[in-house]
């Protein structure tokens, strides 16, 4: 399976940000205010996609941030480009 190391090869800034999220010492939920959905650009359109079922209603916390990063990496390196392959 692909990892943050693999993402660093193609998107170093994003990989660095996700690594920072994993190492963050404070309260992830209060500081980042993220959910398990992400937005990305597709041509001139911004699209939002849940990383897991009901992702927009699941807060990112200190306890689930590793899962978030793993799902984010999987989405970018596998699911987003699946149709092209």
ABEGO torsion letter per residue (X at the ends): XBBAAAAAAABAAAAAAAAAAAABABBAAAAAGBBABBBBBBEABBBBBBABBGAAABBBBAAAAAAAAAAAAAAAAAAAAAAAX
